[in-house]
Amino acid sequence: MTPLKPVAPGARVALGVAFFVLFFAAWAAATFGGYVSATFLADPATMLREGWSLLAVHGFIKDILVTIWRVLGGFVLAAALGVPLGIAMGAYKPIEAFFEPFVSFARYLPASAFIPLLILWAGTGEAQKLLVIFVGSFFQVVLMVAVTVGNTRRDLVEAAYTLGVTDRGIVRRVLLPSSAPEMAEILRLVLGWAWTYVIVAELIGSSSGIGHMIMDSQALLNTGQIIFGIIVIGFIGLASDFLFKALNRRLFPWSLA
Amino acid sequence: MAVADNDFICILGPSGCGKSTLLRIVAGLDVPSTGRVLLDGQPVARPGPDRGMVFQSYTLFPWLTVRQNVLFGSRATPAVADALIARVGLRGFENHFPKMLSGGMQQRTALARALANDPKILLLDEPFGALDNQTRALMQELLLGIWEADRKTVLFVTHDIDEAIFMASRVAVMSARPGHIKHELKIDLPHPRHYTMKTGADFSRYKAELTEQIRVESIRAAQMEH
């Protein structure tokens, strides 16, 4: 194989699908072949059957919607506060000097470690779930947006100055549009992380959501339902990622190579 | 050094002599350690729309189309912008994004963008430095044509001797470290200038003189690097 040589589109899809097929085949072989006990790992057919019963009988759709709502709620909250602060830090160095050391410290605090504290403060309701996602996403958004805005090409800023743009105009007319595609990319990344935080939050002290269903299934040793839940999360993640990418392509046609 | 209205001055010097810095100080992008720049008697403190600049690097705003780029300046108007786009030969490309343009087209757009803002002085920092020879020659003729029609005051930085003689009404040779103007040469070639002048006897005479001046400076600059 030649390094970095592109693969034909058809072959690309075929290779991608092939791994899924291989993965399911290995799973089916391990379970149907009796190499792994059904107590620890359900076979694909059982998983689908359990999944269907979850959707048809146990109202799993409601759990899915609740989880999606939480992810979006916490994510929007973190983005709405984090993006403006990140822009301010990226554009104005004294603001960056003020916040950056603390935010750098805070970003390494694991969101899951805050769950006991947040339950104490906010109970086990929706506010607590949103706060877990917020704590996990906010500081990351702030730092990455600040770096992106701060990395704006200096020659574009200088060109704008020589065209008569004021200091405030530089932020609005150069820093923001030039870093917009990367900011959208950051939000896409953080939305993916938010899915991890929400499930962790739902595993502990929750009465609804995909994570709650997974905990319930563990108590019943129903590995089929657990795996179905995980796969649902994967598909939703894939779909939201796809939508985000499509939106970015539409919004920023100029930034594509 | 004094620059009169409607003059076309080329600042010629070896790389590293500070000719770009001089231009950036005039633009207000850099602050001089000593000395000052006066524009119509007023000291220059910061960048402003009265001093338009074209950079060596491609500085079109990639999120704006050609037309939006030309209209970016605080004093640009749609009528002027459209006329300039036609003038630099980019009619039909108004709605293209910069990444869809060649280097020469990008610099023509940058020139139109600077002119559309109607600056008193046009500052050009090796604007054709990244272009291939053929494109560069065409760009020189384009810029000269615009200057011959409008007579804007131009400060043009280059290390290309032919380019300096062909374009300038006056060439200022800069010395290396400390960078100062060590020699000035008036170029008395008639306007409008035609590219065939580049092989004429007068041109060769100017070239011989400037080559000698630059050579001394280049050697000095090279020795100082050791």
Interface residues (C-beta under 8 A of the other chain):
Chain A: R153 D155 L156 E158 A159 A160 Y161 T162 L163 G164 V165 R173 V174 P177 S178 A180 F252 P253 W254 S255 A257
Chain B: A27 G28 L29 R46 P47 G48 P49 R51 G52 M53 F55 S57 T59 F61 P62 W63 L64 F72 G73 S74 R75 F97 P98 K99 A110 R113 A114 N117 L123
